[in-house]
Amino acid sequence: MSILTPVPPAQPWYARAFYKLPVIGWLARDLAFGDSDNVWYFLVILLTVLVLSVATWGLPALVVIALTYVPVHMALMVILARP
């Protein structure tokens, strides 16, 4: 991850502002404009955060993560069930 990954100037102002956020924006900028291997690094980071949250808070962390996936799965079911 590098804060020196260039952002194309043709991006709208809100995208440039999002990419300037300290941690989340740096990760998003590297995913969007960086090397193609950054996806794997991002997945390792997410898995590490999941493991550390479960180790810290236990079952409530798993429940909150599962509840955040419900709208995603509902949207996928609607998309896949269309004729």
Phi and psi restraints in degrees (range 20) as a CNS / XPLOR table:
assign (resid 1 and name C) (resid 2 and name N)
       (resid 2 and name CA) (resid 2 and name C) 1.0 -137.1 20.0 2
assign (resid 2 and name N) (resid 2 and name CA)
       (resid 2 and name C) (resid 3 and name N) 1.0 138.6 20.0 2
assign (resid 2 and name C) (resid 3 and name N)
       (resid 3 and name CA) (resid 3 and name C) 1.0 -81.6 20.0 2
assign (resid 3 and name N) (resid 3 and name CA)
       (resid 3 and name C) (resid 4 and name N) 1.0 -0.6 20.0 2
assign (resid 3 and name C) (resid 4 and name N)
       (resid 4 and name CA) (resid 4 and name C) 1.0 -97.3 20.0 2
assign (resid 4 and name N) (resid 4 and name CA)
       (resid 4 and name C) (resid 5 and name N) 1.0 4.0 20.0 2
assign (resid 4 and name C) (resid 5 and name N)
       (resid 5 and name CA) (resid 5 and name C) 1.0 -63.9 20.0 2
assign (resid 5 and name N) (resid 5 and name CA)
       (resid 5 and name C) (resid 6 and name N) 1.0 122.1 20.0 2
assign (resid 5 and name C) (resid 6 and name N)
       (resid 6 and name CA) (resid 6 and name C) 1.0 -72.1 20.0 2
assign (resid 6 and name N) (resid 6 and name CA)
       (resid 6 and name C) (resid 7 and name N) 1.0 144.5 20.0 2
assign (resid 6 and name C) (resid 7 and name N)
       (resid 7 and name CA) (resid 7 and name C) 1.0 -105.7 20.0 2
assign (resid 7 and name N) (resid 7 and name CA)
       (resid 7 and name C) (resid 8 and name N) 1.0 126.5 20.0 2
assign (resid 7 and name C) (resid 8 and name N)
       (resid 8 and name CA) (resid 8 and name C) 1.0 -59.2 20.0 2
assign (resid 8 and name N) (resid 8 and name CA)
       (resid 8 and name C) (resid 9 and name N) 1.0 139.1 20.0 2
assign (resid 8 and name C) (resid 9 and name N)
       (resid 9 and name CA) (resid 9 and name C) 1.0 -68.8 20.0 2
assign (resid 9 and name N) (resid 9 and name CA)
       (resid 9 and name C) (resid 10 and name N) 1.0 -11.1 20.0 2
assign (resid 9 and name C) (resid 10 and name N)
       (resid 10 and name CA) (resid 10 and name C) 1.0 -80.1 20.0 2
assign (resid 10 and name N) (resid 10 and name CA)
       (resid 10 and name C) (resid 11 and name N) 1.0 -0.5 20.0 2
assign (resid 10 and name C) (resid 11 and name N)
       (resid 11 and name CA) (resid 11 and name C) 1.0 -72.0 20.0 2
assign (resid 11 and name N) (resid 11 and name CA)
       (resid 11 and name C) (resid 12 and name N) 1.0 146.1 20.0 2
assign (resid 11 and name C) (resid 12 and name N)
       (resid 12 and name CA) (resid 12 and name C) 1.0 -65.7 20.0 2
assign (resid 12 and name N) (resid 12 and name CA)
       (resid 12 and name C) (resid 13 and name N) 1.0 164.4 20.0 2
assign (resid 12 and name C) (resid 13 and name N)
       (resid 13 and name CA) (resid 13 and name C) 1.0 -62.0 20.0 2
assign (resid 13 and name N) (resid 13 and name CA)
       (resid 13 and name C) (resid 14 and name N) 1.0 -36.4 20.0 2
assign (resid 13 and name C) (resid 14 and name N)
       (resid 14 and name CA) (resid 14 and name C) 1.0 -72.2 20.0 2
assign (resid 14 and name N) (resid 14 and name CA)
       (resid 14 and name C) (resid 15 and name N) 1.0 -30.8 20.0 2
assign (resid 14 and name C) (resid 15 and name N)
       (resid 15 and name CA) (resid 15 and name C) 1.0 -69.9 20.0 2
assign (resid 15 and name N) (resid 15 and name CA)
       (resid 15 and name C) (resid 16 and name N) 1.0 -42.6 20.0 2
assign (resid 15 and name C) (resid 16 and name N)
       (resid 16 and name CA) (resid 16 and name C) 1.0 -63.6 20.0 2
assign (resid 16 and name N) (resid 16 and name CA)
       (resid 16 and name C) (resid 17 and name N) 1.0 -37.8 20.0 2
assign (resid 16 and name C) (resid 17 and name N)
       (resid 17 and name CA) (resid 17 and name C) 1.0 -67.0 20.0 2
assign (resid 17 and name N) (resid 17 and name CA)
       (resid 17 and name C) (resid 18 and name N) 1.0 -39.2 20.0 2
assign (resid 17 and name C) (resid 18 and name N)
       (resid 18 and name CA) (resid 18 and name C) 1.0 -65.0 20.0 2
assign (resid 18 and name N) (resid 18 and name CA)
       (resid 18 and name C) (resid 19 and name N) 1.0 -40.6 20.0 2
assign (resid 18 and name C) (resid 19 and name N)
       (resid 19 and name CA) (resid 19 and name C) 1.0 -69.7 20.0 2
assign (resid 19 and name N) (resid 19 and name CA)
       (resid 19 and name C) (resid 20 and name N) 1.0 -14.5 20.0 2
assign (resid 19 and name C) (resid 20 and name N)
       (resid 20 and name CA) (resid 20 and name C) 1.0 -90.7 20.0 2
assign (resid 20 and name N) (resid 20 and name CA)
       (resid 20 and name C) (resid 21 and name N) 1.0 -3.3 20.0 2
assign (resid 20 and name C) (resid 21 and name N)
       (resid 21 and name CA) (resid 21 and name C) 1.0 -63.3 20.0 2
assign (resid 21 and name N) (resid 21 and name CA)
       (resid 21 and name C) (resid 22 and name N) 1.0 144.3 20.0 2
assign (resid 21 and name C) (resid 22 and name N)
       (resid 22 and name CA) (resid 22 and name C) 1.0 -56.1 20.0 2
assign (resid 22 and name N) (resid 22 and name CA)
       (resid 22 and name C) (resid 23 and name N) 1.0 -56.7 20.0 2
assign (resid 22 and name C) (resid 23 and name N)
       (resid 23 and name CA) (resid 23 and name C) 1.0 -106.5 20.0 2
assign (resid 23 and name N) (resid 23 and name CA)
       (resid 23 and name C) (resid 24 and name N) 1.0 -50.5 20.0 2
assign (resid 23 and name C) (resid 24 and name N)
       (resid 24 and name CA) (resid 24 and name C) 1.0 -65.2 20.0 2
assign (resid 24 and name N) (resid 24 and name CA)
       (resid 24 and name C) (resid 25 and name N) 1.0 -42.2 20.0 2
assign (resid 24 and name C) (resid 25 and name N)
       (resid 25 and name CA) (resid 25 and name C) 1.0 -66.2 20.0 2
assign (resid 25 and name N) (resid 25 and name CA)
       (resid 25 and name C) (resid 26 and name N) 1.0 -37.3 20.0 2
assign (resid 25 and name C) (resid 26 and name N)
       (resid 26 and name CA) (resid 26 and name C) 1.0 -64.5 20.0 2
assign (resid 26 and name N) (resid 26 and name CA)
       (resid 26 and name C) (resid 27 and name N) 1.0 -42.5 20.0 2
assign (resid 26 and name C) (resid 27 and name N)
       (resid 27 and name CA) (resid 27 and name C) 1.0 -65.1 20.0 2
assign (resid 27 and name N) (resid 27 and name CA)
       (resid 27 and name C) (resid 28 and name N) 1.0 -43.8 20.0 2
assign (resid 27 and name C) (resid 28 and name N)
       (resid 28 and name CA) (resid 28 and name C) 1.0 -64.7 20.0 2
assign (resid 28 and name N) (resid 28 and name CA)
       (resid 28 and name C) (resid 29 and name N) 1.0 -39.1 20.0 2
assign (resid 28 and name C) (resid 29 and name N)
       (resid 29 and name CA) (resid 29 and name C) 1.0 -66.1 20.0 2
assign (resid 29 and name N) (resid 29 and name CA)
       (resid 29 and name C) (resid 30 and name N) 1.0 -40.0 20.0 2
assign (resid 29 and name C) (resid 30 and name N)
       (resid 30 and name CA) (resid 30 and name C) 1.0 -67.3 20.0 2
assign (resid 30 and name N) (resid 30 and name CA)
       (resid 30 and name C) (resid 31 and name N) 1.0 -34.8 20.0 2
assign (resid 30 and name C) (resid 31 and name N)
       (resid 31 and name CA) (resid 31 and name C) 1.0 -69.1 20.0 2
assign (resid 31 and name N) (resid 31 and name CA)
       (resid 31 and name C) (resid 32 and name N) 1.0 -38.9 20.0 2
assign (resid 31 and name C) (resid 32 and name N)
       (resid 32 and name CA) (resid 32 and name C) 1.0 -79.0 20.0 2
assign (resid 32 and name N) (resid 32 and name CA)
       (resid 32 and name C) (resid 33 and name N) 1.0 -40.2 20.0 2
assign (resid 32 and name C) (resid 33 and name N)
       (resid 33 and name CA) (resid 33 and name C) 1.0 -121.2 20.0 2
assign (resid 33 and name N) (resid 33 and name CA)
       (resid 33 and name C) (resid 34 and name N) 1.0 -4.3 20.0 2
assign (resid 33 and name C) (resid 34 and name N)
       (resid 34 and name CA) (resid 34 and name C) 1.0 -91.2 20.0 2
assign (resid 34 and name N) (resid 34 and name CA)
       (resid 34 and name C) (resid 35 and name N) 1.0 -158.0 20.0 2
assign (resid 34 and name C) (resid 35 and name N)
       (resid 35 and name CA) (resid 35 and name C) 1.0 -68.6 20.0 2
assign (resid 35 and name N) (resid 35 and name CA)
       (resid 35 and name C) (resid 36 and name N) 1.0 153.2 20.0 2
assign (resid 35 and name C) (resid 36 and name N)
       (resid 36 and name CA) (resid 36 and name C) 1.0 -71.3 20.0 2
assign (resid 36 and name N) (resid 36 and name CA)
       (resid 36 and name C) (resid 37 and name N) 1.0 -18.3 20.0 2
assign (resid 36 and name C) (resid 37 and name N)
       (resid 37 and name CA) (resid 37 and name C) 1.0 -76.2 20.0 2
assign (resid 37 and name N) (resid 37 and name CA)
       (resid 37 and name C) (resid 38 and name N) 1.0 -11.3 20.0 2
assign (resid 37 and name C) (resid 38 and name N)
       (resid 38 and name CA) (resid 38 and name C) 1.0 -64.7 20.0 2
assign (resid 38 and name N) (resid 38 and name CA)
       (resid 38 and name C) (resid 39 and name N) 1.0 -23.1 20.0 2
assign (resid 38 and name C) (resid 39 and name N)
       (resid 39 and name CA) (resid 39 and name C) 1.0 -61.1 20.0 2
assign (resid 39 and name N) (resid 39 and name CA)
       (resid 39 and name C) (resid 40 and name N) 1.0 -42.3 20.0 2
assign (resid 39 and name C) (resid 40 and name N)
       (resid 40 and name CA) (resid 40 and name C) 1.0 -68.0 20.0 2
assign (resid 40 and name N) (resid 40 and name CA)
       (resid 40 and name C) (resid 41 and name N) 1.0 -38.4 20.0 2
assign (resid 40 and name C) (resid 41 and name N)
       (resid 41 and name CA) (resid 41 and name C) 1.0 -64.3 20.0 2
assign (resid 41 and name N) (resid 41 and name CA)
       (resid 41 and name C) (resid 42 and name N) 1.0 -39.9 20.0 2
assign (resid 41 and name C) (resid 42 and name N)
       (resid 42 and name CA) (resid 42 and name C) 1.0 -64.2 20.0 2
assign (resid 42 and name N) (resid 42 and name CA)
       (resid 42 and name C) (resid 43 and name N) 1.0 -40.6 20.0 2
assign (resid 42 and name C) (resid 43 and name N)
       (resid 43 and name CA) (resid 43 and name C) 1.0 -65.2 20.0 2
assign (resid 43 and name N) (resid 43 and name CA)
       (resid 43 and name C) (resid 44 and name N) 1.0 -37.1 20.0 2
assign (resid 43 and name C) (resid 44 and name N)
       (resid 44 and name CA) (resid 44 and name C) 1.0 -64.9 20.0 2
assign (resid 44 and name N) (resid 44 and name CA)
       (resid 44 and name C) (resid 45 and name N) 1.0 -39.7 20.0 2
assign (resid 44 and name C) (resid 45 and name N)
       (resid 45 and name CA) (resid 45 and name C) 1.0 -62.8 20.0 2
assign (resid 45 and name N) (resid 45 and name CA)
       (resid 45 and name C) (resid 46 and name N) 1.0 -45.0 20.0 2
assign (resid 45 and name C) (resid 46 and name N)
       (resid 46 and name CA) (resid 46 and name C) 1.0 -63.2 20.0 2
assign (resid 46 and name N) (resid 46 and name CA)
       (resid 46 and name C) (resid 47 and name N) 1.0 -41.3 20.0 2
assign (resid 46 and name C) (resid 47 and name N)
       (resid 47 and name CA) (resid 47 and name C) 1.0 -64.9 20.0 2
assign (resid 47 and name N) (resid 47 and name CA)
       (resid 47 and name C) (resid 48 and name N) 1.0 -38.8 20.0 2
assign (resid 47 and name C) (resid 48 and name N)
       (resid 48 and name CA) (resid 48 and name C) 1.0 -65.1 20.0 2
assign (resid 48 and name N) (resid 48 and name CA)
       (resid 48 and name C) (resid 49 and name N) 1.0 -42.4 20.0 2
assign (resid 48 and name C) (resid 49 and name N)
       (resid 49 and name CA) (resid 49 and name C) 1.0 -63.2 20.0 2
assign (resid 49 and name N) (resid 49 and name CA)
       (resid 49 and name C) (resid 50 and name N) 1.0 -39.9 20.0 2
assign (resid 49 and name C) (resid 50 and name N)
       (resid 50 and name CA) (resid 50 and name C) 1.0 -62.8 20.0 2
assign (resid 50 and name N) (resid 50 and name CA)
       (resid 50 and name C) (resid 51 and name N) 1.0 -47.1 20.0 2
assign (resid 50 and name C) (resid 51 and name N)
       (resid 51 and name CA) (resid 51 and name C) 1.0 -64.4 20.0 2
assign (resid 51 and name N) (resid 51 and name CA)
       (resid 51 and name C) (resid 52 and name N) 1.0 -42.6 20.0 2
assign (resid 51 and name C) (resid 52 and name N)
       (resid 52 and name CA) (resid 52 and name C) 1.0 -68.3 20.0 2
assign (resid 52 and name N) (resid 52 and name CA)
       (resid 52 and name C) (resid 53 and name N) 1.0 -34.9 20.0 2
assign (resid 52 and name C) (resid 53 and name N)
       (resid 53 and name CA) (resid 53 and name C) 1.0 -69.5 20.0 2
assign (resid 53 and name N) (resid 53 and name CA)
       (resid 53 and name C) (resid 54 and name N) 1.0 -38.3 20.0 2
assign (resid 53 and name C) (resid 54 and name N)
       (resid 54 and name CA) (resid 54 and name C) 1.0 -69.0 20.0 2
assign (resid 54 and name N) (resid 54 and name CA)
       (resid 54 and name C) (resid 55 and name N) 1.0 -37.5 20.0 2
assign (resid 54 and name C) (resid 55 and name N)
       (resid 55 and name CA) (resid 55 and name C) 1.0 -66.5 20.0 2
assign (resid 55 and name N) (resid 55 and name CA)
       (resid 55 and name C) (resid 56 and name N) 1.0 -31.5 20.0 2
assign (resid 55 and name C) (resid 56 and name N)
       (resid 56 and name CA) (resid 56 and name C) 1.0 -83.4 20.0 2
assign (resid 56 and name N) (resid 56 and name CA)
       (resid 56 and name C) (resid 57 and name N) 1.0 -49.6 20.0 2
assign (resid 56 and name C) (resid 57 and name N)
       (resid 57 and name CA) (resid 57 and name C) 1.0 -108.8 20.0 2
assign (resid 57 and name N) (resid 57 and name CA)
       (resid 57 and name C) (resid 58 and name N) 1.0 -10.2 20.0 2
assign (resid 57 and name C) (resid 58 and name N)
       (resid 58 and name CA) (resid 58 and name C) 1.0 76.6 20.0 2
assign (resid 58 and name N) (resid 58 and name CA)
       (resid 58 and name C) (resid 59 and name N) 1.0 -140.1 20.0 2
assign (resid 58 and name C) (resid 59 and name N)
       (resid 59 and name CA) (resid 59 and name C) 1.0 -61.0 20.0 2
assign (resid 59 and name N) (resid 59 and name CA)
       (resid 59 and name C) (resid 60 and name N) 1.0 -37.1 20.0 2
assign (resid 59 and name C) (resid 60 and name N)
       (resid 60 and name CA) (resid 60 and name C) 1.0 -57.7 20.0 2
assign (resid 60 and name N) (resid 60 and name CA)
       (resid 60 and name C) (resid 61 and name N) 1.0 -33.2 20.0 2
assign (resid 60 and name C) (resid 61 and name N)
       (resid 61 and name CA) (resid 61 and name C) 1.0 -65.1 20.0 2
assign (resid 61 and name N) (resid 61 and name CA)
       (resid 61 and name C) (resid 62 and name N) 1.0 -41.7 20.0 2
assign (resid 61 and name C) (resid 62 and name N)
       (resid 62 and name CA) (resid 62 and name C) 1.0 -65.1 20.0 2
assign (resid 62 and name N) (resid 62 and name CA)
       (resid 62 and name C) (resid 63 and name N) 1.0 -38.8 20.0 2
assign (resid 62 and name C) (resid 63 and name N)
       (resid 63 and name CA) (resid 63 and name C) 1.0 -65.5 20.0 2
assign (resid 63 and name N) (resid 63 and name CA)
       (resid 63 and name C) (resid 64 and name N) 1.0 -44.0 20.0 2
assign (resid 63 and name C) (resid 64 and name N)
       (resid 64 and name CA) (resid 64 and name C) 1.0 -64.0 20.0 2
assign (resid 64 and name N) (resid 64 and name CA)
       (resid 64 and name C) (resid 65 and name N) 1.0 -41.1 20.0 2
assign (resid 64 and name C) (resid 65 and name N)
       (resid 65 and name CA) (resid 65 and name C) 1.0 -65.2 20.0 2
assign (resid 65 and name N) (resid 65 and name CA)
       (resid 65 and name C) (resid 66 and name N) 1.0 -42.2 20.0 2
assign (resid 65 and name C) (resid 66 and name N)
       (resid 66 and name CA) (resid 66 and name C) 1.0 -64.6 20.0 2
assign (resid 66 and name N) (resid 66 and name CA)
       (resid 66 and name C) (resid 67 and name N) 1.0 -38.0 20.0 2
assign (resid 66 and name C) (resid 67 and name N)
       (resid 67 and name CA) (resid 67 and name C) 1.0 -68.8 20.0 2
assign (resid 67 and name N) (resid 67 and name CA)
       (resid 67 and name C) (resid 68 and name N) 1.0 -27.3 20.0 2
assign (resid 67 and name C) (resid 68 and name N)
       (resid 68 and name CA) (resid 68 and name C) 1.0 -74.0 20.0 2
assign (resid 68 and name N) (resid 68 and name CA)
       (resid 68 and name C) (resid 69 and name N) 1.0 -22.3 20.0 2
assign (resid 68 and name C) (resid 69 and name N)
       (resid 69 and name CA) (resid 69 and name C) 1.0 -81.7 20.0 2
assign (resid 69 and name N) (resid 69 and name CA)
       (resid 69 and name C) (resid 70 and name N) 1.0 -14.2 20.0 2
assign (resid 69 and name C) (resid 70 and name N)
       (resid 70 and name CA) (resid 70 and name C) 1.0 -59.8 20.0 2
assign (resid 70 and name N) (resid 70 and name CA)
       (resid 70 and name C) (resid 71 and name N) 1.0 -49.5 20.0 2
assign (resid 70 and name C) (resid 71 and name N)
       (resid 71 and name CA) (resid 71 and name C) 1.0 -63.3 20.0 2
assign (resid 71 and name N) (resid 71 and name CA)
       (resid 71 and name C) (resid 72 and name N) 1.0 -33.4 20.0 2
assign (resid 71 and name C) (resid 72 and name N)
       (resid 72 and name CA) (resid 72 and name C) 1.0 -64.8 20.0 2
assign (resid 72 and name N) (resid 72 and name CA)
       (resid 72 and name C) (resid 73 and name N) 1.0 -45.9 20.0 2
assign (resid 72 and name C) (resid 73 and name N)
       (resid 73 and name CA) (resid 73 and name C) 1.0 -69.0 20.0 2
assign (resid 73 and name N) (resid 73 and name CA)
       (resid 73 and name C) (resid 74 and name N) 1.0 -35.6 20.0 2
assign (resid 73 and name C) (resid 74 and name N)
       (resid 74 and name CA) (resid 74 and name C) 1.0 -63.9 20.0 2
assign (resid 74 and name N) (resid 74 and name CA)
       (resid 74 and name C) (resid 75 and name N) 1.0 -42.5 20.0 2
assign (resid 74 and name C) (resid 75 and name N)
       (resid 75 and name CA) (resid 75 and name C) 1.0 -64.2 20.0 2
assign (resid 75 and name N) (resid 75 and name CA)
       (resid 75 and name C) (resid 76 and name N) 1.0 -41.0 20.0 2
assign (resid 75 and name C) (resid 76 and name N)
       (resid 76 and name CA) (resid 76 and name C) 1.0 -64.3 20.0 2
assign (resid 76 and name N) (resid 76 and name CA)
       (resid 76 and name C) (resid 77 and name N) 1.0 -37.9 20.0 2
assign (resid 76 and name C) (resid 77 and name N)
       (resid 77 and name CA) (resid 77 and name C) 1.0 -64.9 20.0 2
assign (resid 77 and name N) (resid 77 and name CA)
       (resid 77 and name C) (resid 78 and name N) 1.0 -39.9 20.0 2
assign (resid 77 and name C) (resid 78 and name N)
       (resid 78 and name CA) (resid 78 and name C) 1.0 -66.0 20.0 2
assign (resid 78 and name N) (resid 78 and name CA)
       (resid 78 and name C) (resid 79 and name N) 1.0 -42.4 20.0 2
assign (resid 78 and name C) (resid 79 and name N)
       (resid 79 and name CA) (resid 79 and name C) 1.0 -65.8 20.0 2
assign (resid 79 and name N) (resid 79 and name CA)
       (resid 79 and name C) (resid 80 and name N) 1.0 -44.3 20.0 2
assign (resid 79 and name C) (resid 80 and name N)
       (resid 80 and name CA) (resid 80 and name C) 1.0 -74.4 20.0 2
assign (resid 80 and name N) (resid 80 and name CA)
       (resid 80 and name C) (resid 81 and name N) 1.0 -23.3 20.0 2
assign (resid 80 and name C) (resid 81 and name N)
       (resid 81 and name CA) (resid 81 and name C) 1.0 -88.1 20.0 2
assign (resid 81 and name N) (resid 81 and name CA)
       (resid 81 and name C) (resid 82 and name N) 1.0 -4.9 20.0 2
assign (resid 81 and name C) (resid 82 and name N)
       (resid 82 and name CA) (resid 82 and name C) 1.0 -66.0 20.0 2
assign (resid 82 and name N) (resid 82 and name CA)
       (resid 82 and name C) (resid 83 and name N) 1.0 142.3 20.0 2
